[in-house]
Amino acid sequence: MRMTRQAVTFGRPFFLNAVDVVQPSGTYMVDEALIEGLSFLACRRVRTNIDLPLPHVGPGSIQAVRVDPHELEGALAMTAALPQVDG
C-alpha cells in the first residue's frame, strides 16, 4: 500500500457530509491510501482522510476524518470557482 499526502486549499468555507459543521477556508492536509496492482501498473484509492482542527481542544490539535474523495473534489472545485474571501 502506498500513501500520498498533499495540501489542498479551500478559498471559501466548505461543508463535507463526514463533518457536522462548516469548515473555514484555508489549507488542509489530505492523505490517501493507494493499493497497487500485483502484476500490472495501476493504483486504486482505498481511503481518503482530511486533517481538520479540533477547535475546543487547543491549538495544533487535529483529527483525521475519512471523507468521500468525490465529495472532497467537488467541494474544492466549488470553492475554487468563487472569489476568495479575505479575513
C-alpha positions as CSV (number, residue, x, y, z in Angstrom):
1,M,0.0,0.0,0.0
2,R,1.3,3.5,-0.8
3,M,0.3,6.7,1.0
4,T,0.2,10.1,-0.5
5,R,-0.1,13.4,1.4
6,Q,-0.9,16.7,-0.2
7,A,-2.0,20.2,0.8
8,V,-5.4,21.4,-0.6
9,T,-6.7,25.0,-0.3
10,F,-10.3,26.0,0.1
11,G,-10.9,29.6,-1.0
12,R,-14.3,29.7,0.9
13,P,-15.8,27.9,3.9
14,F,-16.9,24.4,3.0
15,F,-19.0,21.5,4.2
16,L,-18.4,17.8,4.0
17,N,-21.0,15.2,5.0
18,A,-18.5,13.4,7.2
19,V,-18.2,16.5,9.4
20,D,-21.2,18.2,11.1
21,V,-20.0,21.8,10.9
22,V,-18.9,24.2,8.1
23,Q,-15.1,24.4,8.0
24,P,-13.3,27.7,7.5
25,S,-11.4,28.5,4.3
26,G,-7.7,27.7,4.4
27,T,-5.2,25.0,3.6
28,Y,-5.8,21.4,4.8
29,M,-3.7,18.2,4.5
30,V,-5.3,15.3,2.7
31,D,-4.0,11.7,3.0
32,E,-4.9,9.0,0.5
33,A,-4.0,5.3,0.8
34,L,-3.5,3.6,-2.6
35,I,-3.2,-0.1,-3.3
36,E,-1.0,-1.1,-6.2
37,G,-1.8,-3.9,-8.6
38,L,0.3,-7.0,-8.2
39,S,1.0,-7.9,-11.8
40,F,0.3,-4.6,-13.6
41,L,1.0,-0.9,-13.0
42,A,-2.2,0.6,-11.5
43,C,-3.4,2.2,-8.3
44,R,-6.8,2.2,-6.7
45,R,-7.8,4.6,-4.0
46,V,-8.8,2.8,-0.8
47,R,-9.1,5.6,1.7
48,T,-9.1,9.5,1.8
49,N,-8.7,11.5,5.0
50,I,-8.6,15.2,5.7
51,D,-7.0,16.7,8.8
52,L,-9.3,19.1,10.5
53,P,-8.7,21.2,13.6
54,L,-10.3,20.3,16.9
55,P,-11.4,23.8,18.0
56,H,-12.2,23.0,21.6
57,V,-9.1,21.0,22.4
58,G,-6.3,23.5,21.8
59,P,-4.0,25.0,19.1
60,G,-2.4,22.4,16.9
61,S,-4.9,19.7,17.7
62,I,-6.2,17.9,14.7
63,Q,-8.5,14.9,13.8
64,A,-8.2,12.8,10.7
65,V,-11.7,12.5,9.1
66,R,-12.4,9.9,6.5
67,V,-14.2,11.6,3.5
68,D,-15.6,10.6,0.2
69,P,-12.9,11.6,-2.4
70,H,-15.5,12.7,-4.9
71,E,-17.2,14.9,-2.4
72,L,-13.9,16.4,-1.4
73,E,-13.0,17.1,-5.1
74,G,-16.5,18.7,-5.6
75,A,-16.0,21.0,-2.5
76,L,-12.6,22.1,-3.8
77,A,-13.9,22.8,-7.2
78,M,-16.9,24.8,-5.8
79,T,-14.7,27.0,-3.6
80,A,-12.1,27.5,-6.4
81,A,-14.8,28.8,-8.7
82,L,-15.8,31.5,-6.2
83,P,-13.7,34.6,-5.4
84,Q,-11.6,34.3,-2.3
85,V,-12.8,35.9,0.9
86,D,-10.3,37.9,3.0
87,G,-10.5,37.9,6.6
